[in-house]
Amino acid sequence: IAIIVVLSRRILRPLALISQDMARIQRLEIDESVQHSSFFYEIDMIGSAVASMKHGLKAFSKFVPLTLVKQLIASKTGAELGGEKRRLTMMFSDIEGFTTISESMQTEALIQHISEYLDGLTTIILNQGGTVDKYIGDAIMSFWGAPIPDADHEAHACRAALLCVR
């Protein structure tokens, strides 16, 4: 009986911790520092899958507003193809003279510069309720008012534009 109790605890404890972590992930409280491992192969594989999922969701959340992801999770329907006619506000950003700038920089410095730029502007856009549609070199195409309706999308886009210029 003692062996059964010890083995069952070695199985159930990691599963309980994974279950708690999955509940946090469902709320989009993603902490990649929390890792799950176990002596048992199958539980270890589940822990690896959870870590991979967290990494993917973290990357995904850099491009899509968390409010949209939360709505998709809550609706249990997921994203669907198709569309509807809707009034939107779009913003295009671009670094003036980027080609000239890039020709005068070392590759490593250029990569660091463009990464900081894109990350900074993306954060501003998402914080103002926008959606990043795509990156085109040094340019960012973003919009407000969809897929989450926003009655004040024009003001949010203007505020984002001013913050990006700053």
N, C-alpha and C positions, 0 to 999 in steps of 0.2 A: 504494500500500500504506500509506503514511504517513497519508493521509486516512482510509482505512478504519480504521486503528488508533485514530486520534483520535476518529472518530465512534463507534466501538464502545465506547470508554472513556466517552464522554459519555452513552451509553445504559446501559451495564452498571453504572457506579458508582452512579448514583441507584437503580437497581433492587436492587443489593446492599444499600444502606443501608435501603431500604424493607423488604427481606426480613429484615434484622436487627431492625428496629423491630417488624415483625409477630411475630417470635419472642418479643420482650419483651412484646408485647401478649398473646400466648397465655399467658404466665406471669402476666398481669395486672400487669406492671410498666409502668404507663402514665405516660409523660412527655409532656405536651402541648406542652412547649417545643421538642421535636424536630419540625421541619417539613421537608417534602420538596418541592423544586421542581426543575424541569428545563426546559431549552430546548424539549424535545419535549412537545407538547400532551398526548399520551396518558399519559406518565409524570407530568406535572404533575397530571392528573386523578386518577391513582392516589394521588398524595401528598395531594390534597385529600380524597379518600375516606377515607384512613387517618386524617387529622386529624379528620374528622367522626366516624369510628368511635370514636376515642380519647375524644372529648368525650362521646359517648353512653354509653360504658362507664364513664367517670368519674362521670357523673350517675347511672347505674344502680347503681353500687356504693355510693352514699349510702343506698340503700333496701334492698339485699340484701347479706347477709354475703358477704365475698369467698370464704370457704370453700365456700359454696353455689355461687357462680359457677364456681369452680375445679372443683368436682365435676361441674357440668353440662358444662363444656368437656371434662373428662377422659372422661366417659361417652359423649360423642359422640351422645347421644340427645336432649338438650335437655329443656326443661320440657314436661310433658304435662298435659292436663286430667284431672280425676278426683280421687280422693282415697282415703284410708283412715282407718279409725278409729284414733286414737292419743291417748294422754294428753299434754296440753300444759299449760304454765303461761302465762297471759295477764296482761298488765299494761296498764292504762289510766292515762294521766297527763293532768292538766288543771291549768291555772292557776286557783287559787281567786280568784274575784272579777274575772275577766278582763274582763267587760263593763264594769264600773265603771272598771277601770284604763284600758281602751281609750278610754273616753269622755273621760278627763282628759288624754290624750296627743295630741300633734301626729301626723299621719299618718306622716311620715317616721320619727319616733322610735319609733312603735308598730311599724312594719314592721321596723326595725332590732332592736328588742327581741324580737319574736316570732321573727325569723330566727335570732338568737343562741340563743334558748331551744330552738327545734326542732332546730337543728344540734347544740347541746351534748348534748341528751338522745338524739338519734339516734346520735351517736358513742358514747355510753355503752352504749346498747342493743346496737349492733352489736359493740362490743368485748367484751361479755359473752355473745356468741353468739346474740343474739336476732334476730328478723326484724321489721321494721316493716311492719305490715299496712296501716295507713292513717293519714293526718292528717285530723283533723276540726276545723277552726278552730285553736284552741290546744291541742287534745287529740291524743295519740298513742296508737294501739292497736298493741300489739306482743305477740309470743309467743315461747316457747322450746320446743324439743323437736320441731320440724318446720320445714322439710322435712328438716333434718339431725337425725338422732336424737341425743339428748343425755340420758344417764342421770342427769345432775345438773341438769336444767333448772330445777327449783324453786330451787336454791341460786343459779344464775346469774341468774334473774329477781329474786330477793331482793337479791342484790348490786347489780344494776342499779338497782333501786328505791332502795336506800340511797344509791348514788352520785348518782342524779338528785335526791334530796331535798337532798343536800349541795350 
